[in-house]
Amino acid sequence: MKYAVLFTAVLAGVYSDYSLPESFRRCRQQDLKLNDCLRQAVPDALRKMREGVPSLSVPRMEPLHVASINIDSGAGPVVITQDYKNIKLHGLTDSVLTTYKADLKSYRLRTDSLTPKMEFIADYVMKGRILVLPIQGKGVANITMLNLVVKHDLIGEPVTRDGQTYMHIRDYRVKFIPKKVLLHFSNLFNGDKRLGDQMNLFLNQNSDLVFNELKESYERSLSSVFQDVTNKIFDKVPMNRIFPEE
Ligand SMILES: *[C@@H]1O[C@H](CO)[C@@H](O)[C@H](O)[C@H]1NC(C)=O
């Protein structure tokens, strides 16, 4: 029992020691221009997280690694099962924020980001049909989104631990609105070059249709990645050290 108390006290000491890296710009809760401050500070922090932040176990952000995404697109013109592994997202740290709306009293953050070029590179396996065409392959996928607008909606809640309040993000919603999507899948149809080239051409000619059918699955997977990264910081650093009260 004595040990348990001691152990908890030690842990508590460790937990409450976490802070944002010194180099991150702070935005004060009472700042009348809080939104403007965050609009600058967040992408600035993202750039400083390119290599990750080991002290907070924040992974490398450039590129950001994602273990796997499985997509089962059911009905409609695009019916494909796709498994992506070894995913690398390039370009996130070049994002700027066009708007920021922080409502700290209700633990809600909303922001729109603009990423000039986001490359999604992964090992893929897929099988299915697009319109009337069968498609199957196993190789490397490159899905590149140009001038990608992402609408982020972070819904948080206060979590109190050892007398400190943390802003835990319990729901992270994203909407992807790319200006243009370029798709390339290597080694389609067991490496048949003629069929593969034709299919890649076809996919790009219909990239709006193809992307729209898959968008929701990408959004769901990536929002959980963004949520994890955010909570790596928000679950460790007390809220009043992220947004100082004065
Ligand atoms: C992915 O595709 C884009 C657009 O076609 C291209 O600029 C980029 O170099 C490709 N990346 C890789 C790793 O092949």
Ligand as a Chemical Component Dictionary entry (heavy atoms), coordinates in Angstrom:
data_LIG
# 
_chem_comp.id                   LIG 
_chem_comp.type                 NON-POLYMER 
_chem_comp.pdbx_formal_charge   0 
_chem_comp.three_letter_code    LIG 
# 
loop_
_chem_comp_atom.comp_id 
_chem_comp_atom.atom_id 
_chem_comp_atom.alt_atom_id 
_chem_comp_atom.type_symbol 
_chem_comp_atom.charge 
_chem_comp_atom.model_Cartn_x 
_chem_comp_atom.model_Cartn_y 
_chem_comp_atom.model_Cartn_z 
_chem_comp_atom.pdbx_ordinal 
LIG C1 C1 C 0 4.034 11.177 -56.634 1  
LIG O1 O1 O 0 3.307 11.818 -57.654 2  
LIG C2 C2 C 0 3.576 13.218 -57.766 3  
LIG C3 C3 C 0 2.626 13.802 -58.787 4  
LIG O2 O2 O 0 2.639 13.088 -59.979 5  
LIG C4 C4 C 0 5.033 13.426 -58.099 6  
LIG O3 O3 O 0 5.321 14.808 -58.169 7  
LIG C5 C5 C 0 5.881 12.788 -57.011 8  
LIG O4 O4 O 0 7.268 12.896 -57.335 9  
LIG C6 C6 C 0 5.514 11.316 -56.816 10 
LIG N1 N1 N 0 6.242 10.806 -55.659 11 
LIG C7 C7 C 0 6.875 9.641  -55.637 12 
LIG C8 C8 C 0 7.574 9.266  -54.377 13 
LIG O5 O5 O 0 6.904 8.903  -56.597 14 
# 
loop_
_chem_comp_bond.comp_id 
_chem_comp_bond.atom_id_1 
_chem_comp_bond.atom_id_2 
_chem_comp_bond.value_order 
_chem_comp_bond.pdbx_ordinal 
LIG C1 O1 SING 1  
LIG C1 C6 SING 2  
LIG O1 C2 SING 3  
LIG C2 C3 SING 4  
LIG C2 C4 SING 5  
LIG C3 O2 SING 6  
LIG C4 O3 SING 7  
LIG C4 C5 SING 8  
LIG C5 O4 SING 9  
LIG C5 C6 SING 10 
LIG C6 N1 SING 11 
LIG N1 C7 SING 12 
LIG C7 C8 SING 13 
LIG C7 O5 DOUB 14 
# 
